[in-house]
Amino acid sequence: MMESMRESWTDKRLDERFNGIDQRLDSLERRMEAGFARVDADIRELRVQMAAMQRTMAQGFIALSTVMVAGFGGMAGLLVTL
């Protein structure tokens, strides 16, 4: 029984199996590289969007602070005149 199994697995059959595995691994590697490229592009896009959001938040903070200072100044002026 064992000898018949050994005879059925020739070097050619083993080579064919390994070639099939090599092809599947090459395909997997190509798909992974494409996926990583998409993730890298998404991360770059998010960085650009976050930088824009940070600028907008900083501008909003400055505007809000200016309005608050002006409002408190106006209220202080009203109190002094009363």
Backbone hydrogen bonds, N-H to C=O, Kabsch-Sander energy under -0.5 kcal/mol:
donor,donor_aa,acceptor,acceptor_aa,energy
5,M,1,M,-1.5
6,R,2,M,-2.1
7,E,3,E,-2.1
8,S,4,S,-1.3
9,W,5,M,-1.1
10,T,8,S,-1.2
14,L,10,T,-2.3
15,D,11,D,-2.8
16,E,12,K,-2.4
17,R,13,R,-2.3
18,F,14,L,-2.6
19,N,15,D,-2.5
20,G,16,E,-2.1
21,I,17,R,-2.2
22,D,18,F,-2.8
23,Q,19,N,-2.3
24,R,20,G,-2.1
25,L,21,I,-2.6
26,D,22,D,-2.5
27,S,23,Q,-2.3
28,L,24,R,-2.5
29,E,25,L,-2.7
30,R,26,D,-2.2
31,R,27,S,-2.3
32,M,28,L,-2.5
33,E,29,E,-2.5
34,A,30,R,-2.2
35,G,31,R,-2.4
36,F,32,M,-2.9
37,A,33,E,-2.2
38,R,34,A,-2.0
39,V,35,G,-2.3
40,D,36,F,-2.8
41,A,37,A,-2.2
42,D,38,R,-2.4
43,I,39,V,-2.5
44,R,40,D,-2.3
45,E,41,A,-2.3
46,L,42,D,-2.4
47,R,43,I,-2.2
48,V,44,R,-1.8
49,Q,45,E,-2.3
50,M,46,L,-2.8
51,A,47,R,-2.2
52,A,48,V,-2.0
53,M,49,Q,-2.3
54,Q,50,M,-2.6
55,R,51,A,-2.1
56,T,52,A,-2.3
57,M,53,M,-2.6
58,A,54,Q,-2.3
59,Q,55,R,-2.5
60,G,56,T,-2.5
61,F,57,M,-2.4
62,I,58,A,-2.3
63,A,59,Q,-2.5
64,L,60,G,-2.8
65,S,61,F,-2.6
66,T,62,I,-2.4
67,V,63,A,-2.4
68,M,64,L,-2.4
69,V,65,S,-2.5
70,A,66,T,-2.4
71,G,67,V,-2.6
72,F,68,M,-2.9
73,G,69,V,-2.4
74,G,70,A,-2.6
75,M,71,G,-2.5
76,A,72,F,-2.4
77,G,73,G,-2.2
78,L,74,G,-2.0
79,L,75,M,-2.2
80,V,76,A,-1.9
81,T,77,G,-1.8
82,L,78,L,-1.1
